[in-house]
């Protein structure tokens, strides 16, 4: 174990006289650097960051002037030098450290501003070669971050552009000094960030192994992104870890709760199935859709989705697949809704919806659709990790995967409804049964111990809303184990069915469908959701 020197305690506040800036993501960099310059801070930088600062008219010292060496090996080596790391790691309360800096002509560096090559984005394609991957592994950046964060007693370090504003404000209010609490907080973010970065690199190299074992690659390190007031219940502590800003922005309303985030995640996954569809609205409660519809307008789609179940939407979540317009917003506003989620809001809609302070308004981002990272759940004894159940292909591609198993094939209208119902059923907790007609749900049966119970509940809930199931289609997330479930659907008015197939009694189920004049297609893929 390394012995700790008996040194005087660090001061609460240390001045920032020299800052080293070297970032890949240059958003906000010039503005932050301008604040530093205005406070008398010397700016040292590298490569593209130095050019950006110089082009903005800011005086900047190239790091090569500190090191006495040019950048070499196509930029692979820029900051790996004692003149940089000595300036970062020197203990300001250690006379020996300060004397060595003086003898070697090394000046202290008080603030590091660094973010890293986006390795995860660069290697997101499964076909990414090792050659491309290694060129996107940042070496100098993580090394500077770790040096500065290790020496947080004396040095500040910023790796998240979101911190520029708060750091600027503290420096401006305190004669260009940073407090120990701030330095420690920023150091914690650095180690969380570099750990996640290294985990992403490890996951890339794990791909070959995971392809042979069949287990998905996963990086389990994630920074705390959002502390929560409590978990599912007030006596449970909770927090959101990861990078939620890639997927959504909260525009208005109270802080998101643990349960809100579960519902939000379920809503984004469901609406992704309809990203390229006509106007579509889904209403969810406790992560289950209680009504979904596609129509000529969002207003009409909301009315059809709400008609499925007129009781459950109170206090629920509404998600849409296109910018929310005023007509649909007014319809949604008539019912108390916890979350309203849209890719955008037409002019004036936010102002209208923001009149209710407690309603949370969320902008969904395109990144949600491409999120194929593993699904991780905590269980007794450890973690379960699986690939995400990816978004279904478009209607024409999906139909090529389906197999008609009955004497009668679906009509064009039935095909359209079967596609719709199958996409919804994929997001209903098992055992899942969904009835639909004219691209709108009529009844949703979720989470029952038997499939026939789910079917009966779906019909009963639709009947409470005054809906007629004649001419509907039915979707089942897994195979019908017996013919009775399909017969019950036929008696309720269903004329076509979609299910995975694969039961030892498939022949009996197909015979029952033929007996009742139903069309039925097998998908060959089930979509359990526990």
Buried (B, 14 or more C-beta within 10 A) or exposed (E): EEEEEEBEEBBEBBBBBBBBBBBBEBEBBBEBBBBBBEBEBBBBBBBBBBEBBBEBEBEBBBBBEBBEBEBEEEEEBBBBBEBBBBBBBBBBBBEEBBEBBEEEEBBBBBBBBBBBBBBBEBBEEEEBEEEEBEEBBBBBBBBBBBBBBBBBBBBBBBBBBEBBEEBBEBBEEBEBBBBBEBBEEBBBBBBBBBBBBBBBBEBBEBBEEBEEEEBBBBBEBBBEEBEBEEBEEEEEEBEBBBEBEEBBEBBBBEEBBBBBBBBBBBBBBBBBBBBEBBBBBBBBBBBBBBBBBBBEBBBBBBBBBBBBBBEBBEEBBBBBBBBBBBBBBBBBBEBEBBBBBBBEBBEEBBEBBBEBEEBBBBBBBEEBBEBEBBEEEEEEEEEEBEEEBEBBEEBEEBBEEBEEBBEBEBEEBBBBBBBBBBBBBBBBBBBBBBBBBBBBBBBBBBBBEEBBBBBBBBBEBBBEBEBEBEBBBBBBBBBBBBBBBBBBBBEBBBBBBBBBBEBEBBEBBBBBBBEBEBBBBBBEBBBEBE
